[in-house]
Amino acid sequence: MLYVVSWFFVLTLLAVWSACIWIAHSLASWSLTGIGSVVGQTQQIDRQPFPDWIAAWIPPDLVLALKATAASALPWVESALNALPSVGSWLSPLAWTVWGIGFVILAVGAALLHALISMSRRATA
């Protein structure tokens, strides 16, 4: 029974890890798309729409602060996008690489936990 609990715990952590990577990738893709649409238009940052599903969870004052921060950082982002036009193409491989590293760490941890349970059962038997 202890094996089942440990593997359930590890698979739950893997599901949470996968969801976090997916959410981070989605937000980063959305950010690159949103910023890419206003390149050269730093004075029009207030017109950039905020997703409704995010706006429902964030107070309007914070949305204004985020837009003001984006307006001040947009010239730097514009120069970075001009210097690195293929940033978006590296996003998916980077997300998969980070996910894979996390998966390997979780798999090694699960194998070690399995071995530890096995050794403790042999010691008590």
Stockholm file with secondary structure:
# STOCKHOLM 1.0

chainA/1-125         MLYVVSWFFVLTLLAVWSACIWIAHSLASWSLTGIGSVVGQTQQIDRQPFPDWIAAWIPPDLVLALKATAASALPWVESALNALPSVGSWLSPLAWTVWGIGFVILAVGAALLHALISMSRRATA
#=GR chainA/1-125 SS CHHHHHHHHHHHHHHHHHHHHHHHHHHHHHHHHHHHHTTTCGGGGGGSCCCHHHHTTSCHHHHHHHHHHHHHHHHHHHHHHHHCTTHHHHHHHHHHHHHHHHHHHHHHHHHHHHHHHHHHHHHHC
#=GC SS_cons         CHHHHHHHHHHHHHHHHHHHHHHHHHHHHHHHHHHHHTTTCGGGGGGSCCCHHHHTTSCHHHHHHHHHHHHHHHHHHHHHHHHCTTHHHHHHHHHHHHHHHHHHHHHHHHHHHHHHHHHHHHHHC
//
